[in-house]
Amino acid sequence: MDSITSFFWALPIWAIPVLLAITLHEAAHGYVAHWLGDDTAKRAGRLSFNPIAHVDLFGTVILPLLLLYLGGFIFGYAKPVPVNPNNLRKPRRDMVLVAAAGPGANILLAIAGALLMPLALVLPEFLGSWLGKNIANLILLNCLLAVLNMLPLPPLDGSKVAYGLLPPHLARRYGRIAPYGIFILVGIVFILPMLGRPLGLDLDIGRYLIFEPSYALANWILTTFGIGV
């Protein structure tokens, strides 16, 4: 199967999981913020489970399609839901809850996928195979998003959780890494492994911090909640 054929074969079984994962993730941020007193997301039209409200042209469409075509792991992101901490009833505490809502929603969606997996086993073979691949991708992708986003690196959700849980004086010091967080993340995931390969060194820290925990979480969810699988 050539690369073009493989691309169009894989596209349907990744498109639905990607849209579900990023839509629920962003909507969860908005709904929890609204529940805690901030209506910024609602006024921006982002308090919605409609994927169109959250689509980012590059992160939701171009990047996943490019990775799919290149045969890499499918990943994407949506437009961040706007939140104004000043509108929250207890800003430090509530921002922890708002930030954790996205990864929490991804874990719940992965569990829902595991609960649906037995359905793929009783459907006709072609339909069951298609559904099973969608669900497997849904579980793995949501676990990846949950683990990745809980890393305590700005601008990921884990940084907001860490900032809210730290004592104020430590939080202020921690906040100083915000301008460099994305560069640290890119270095961990892409640059260090690339530099290590020619030297024969295993510098793939991202595998240990992100991918292996994601696979472990996905396997645990499927084993625990995959009734009859």
C-alpha positions in Angstrom: 0.0 0.0 0.0 1.6 3.3 -1.1 1.7 6.4 1.0 -1.3 8.1 -0.7 -3.4 5.0 -0.3 -2.3 4.5 3.3 -3.1 8.2 4.0 -6.7 7.9 2.7 -7.2 4.6 4.5 -6.1 6.0 7.8 -7.8 9.4 7.6 -11.4 8.3 8.6 -10.2 6.3 11.7 -8.2 9.3 13.0 -10.4 12.3 12.1 -13.3 11.4 14.4 -11.0 10.7 17.5 -9.0 13.9 16.9 -12.2 16.0 16.7 -13.8 14.4 19.7 -10.7 14.7 21.9 -9.9 18.3 21.2 -13.5 19.5 21.2 -14.3 17.9 24.6 -11.0 19.1 26.0 -11.6 22.7 25.2 -15.3 22.6 26.0 -14.6 21.2 29.4 -12.3 24.2 30.2 -15.1 26.6 29.1 -17.9 24.9 31.0 -16.0 24.6 34.3 -14.9 28.2 34.0 -18.5 29.3 33.4 -19.6 27.1 36.3 -17.1 28.9 38.5 -18.1 32.4 37.5 -16.3 33.3 34.3 -18.4 33.8 31.2 -15.6 34.8 28.9 -15.8 31.6 26.9 -19.6 31.9 26.6 -19.3 35.5 25.3 -16.7 34.3 22.8 -19.0 31.5 21.5 -16.7 28.8 22.8 -19.1 27.3 25.3 -20.0 24.6 22.8 -19.5 20.9 21.9 -19.5 21.9 18.2 -16.0 21.2 16.8 -16.2 24.1 14.5 -16.1 26.5 17.5 -12.8 25.1 18.6 -11.0 24.3 15.3 -7.6 25.8 14.7 -6.6 25.7 11.0 -3.0 24.6 11.7 -3.4 22.6 14.9 -6.7 20.8 14.1 -6.4 20.4 10.4 -3.0 20.9 8.8 -0.8 19.4 11.6 -2.7 16.1 12.0 -3.0 15.6 8.3 0.7 16.2 7.8 1.6 13.8 10.6 -0.8 11.2 9.2 0.7 11.5 5.7 4.3 11.2 7.1 3.3 8.1 9.0 4.0 9.6 12.4 1.8 9.7 15.6 -1.3 11.7 15.0 -1.5 14.8 17.2 -3.4 18.1 17.1 -4.7 20.9 19.2 -7.5 23.4 19.1 -7.9 27.1 19.8 -7.4 27.6 23.6 -10.7 28.6 25.3 -10.4 32.1 26.8 -10.5 32.3 30.5 -10.3 35.4 32.7 -9.1 34.4 36.2 -10.3 37.7 37.6 -13.9 36.6 37.0 -13.5 33.4 38.9 -14.8 33.3 42.5 -11.5 32.0 43.9 -9.0 32.6 41.1 -6.1 30.5 42.4 -8.2 27.5 43.3 -10.6 27.8 40.4 -7.9 28.0 37.8 -6.6 24.7 39.0 -10.0 23.2 38.4 -10.4 24.9 35.0 -7.0 23.7 33.9 -7.5 20.1 35.1 -10.9 19.9 33.4 -9.5 19.4 29.9 -7.2 16.4 30.8 -9.9 15.1 33.0 -12.4 15.2 30.1 -9.9 13.3 27.9 -9.6 10.5 30.5 -13.4 10.3 30.8 -13.7 10.1 27.0 -11.0 7.3 26.9 -13.0 5.4 29.5 -16.2 5.9 27.5 -14.3 4.5 24.5 -13.3 1.4 26.5 -16.9 0.8 27.6 -17.9 0.9 23.9 -15.2 -1.4 22.7 -17.2 -4.6 23.2 -19.7 -3.3 20.7 -17.1 -3.6 18.0 -16.8 -7.3 18.7 -20.5 -8.1 18.0 -21.0 -6.0 14.9 -20.4 -7.4 11.3 -16.7 -7.8 10.6 -16.1 -4.8 8.4 -18.1 -2.3 10.6 -16.8 -3.8 13.8 -13.2 -3.5 12.5 -13.8 0.2 11.6 -15.4 1.0 14.9 -12.7 -0.9 16.8 -9.9 1.1 15.2 -11.7 4.4 15.9 -12.2 3.5 19.5 -8.6 2.3 19.9 -7.3 5.6 18.4 -9.8 7.5 20.6 -8.5 5.8 23.8 -4.8 6.3 22.9 -5.1 9.9 21.7 -7.1 11.0 24.7 -4.6 9.4 27.1 -1.8 11.1 25.2 -3.5 14.5 25.5 -4.2 14.0 29.2 -0.6 13.0 30.0 1.0 15.7 27.8 -1.2 18.5 29.0 -0.5 17.6 32.7 3.2 18.2 32.3 4.0 21.3 34.4 5.3 23.3 31.4 3.7 26.5 30.1 1.5 26.8 28.2 0.2 23.3 29.1 -2.6 22.8 31.6 -0.3 21.2 34.1 1.6 24.5 34.5 -1.7 26.2 35.6 -2.4 23.4 38.0 1.2 23.6 39.4 1.0 27.4 39.7 -2.3 27.2 41.6 -1.0 24.6 44.0 2.3 26.2 44.8 2.6 28.7 47.7 2.4 32.2 46.3 6.2 33.0 46.6 7.1 29.8 44.8 4.4 30.3 42.2 5.8 33.7 41.3 9.3 32.1 40.8 7.7 29.2 38.8 5.9 31.7 36.6 9.2 33.1 35.3 9.6 30.0 33.1 6.4 30.8 31.1 8.2 32.5 28.2 10.5 29.4 27.8 8.0 26.6 28.4 7.2 25.9 24.7 10.9 25.8 23.9 11.6 23.4 26.7 8.8 21.1 25.4 10.0 21.2 21.8 13.5 20.4 23.1 12.3 17.4 25.1 10.1 16.0 22.4 12.1 16.7 19.2 15.5 18.2 19.6 17.1 16.0 22.3 16.2 12.7 20.5 17.5 14.1 17.2 20.8 15.1 18.9 21.2 11.8 20.7 20.8 9.5 17.7 24.1 10.4 15.9 25.9 10.0 19.3 24.3 6.7 20.1 22.6 8.2 23.2 19.1 7.7 24.3 17.9 11.3 24.9 14.3 10.6 24.1 13.0 12.0 27.4 9.6 12.6 25.8 9.1 8.8 25.4 9.5 8.3 29.1 7.5 11.4 30.2 4.7 11.3 27.6 4.4 8.3 25.3 5.1 5.4 27.7 2.8 6.7 30.4 0.2 7.3 27.8 0.3 3.8 26.5 0.3 2.5 30.1 -2.8 4.6 30.9 -4.5 3.5 27.8 -3.8 -0.2 28.6 -5.0 0.2 32.1 -8.3 1.9 31.0 -8.9 -0.7 28.4 -8.2 -3.6 30.8 -10.3 -2.0 33.6 -13.2 -0.7 31.7 -13.2 -2.7 28.5 -16.0 -5.0 29.5 -15.8 -8.3 27.7 -12.6 -7.3 25.8 
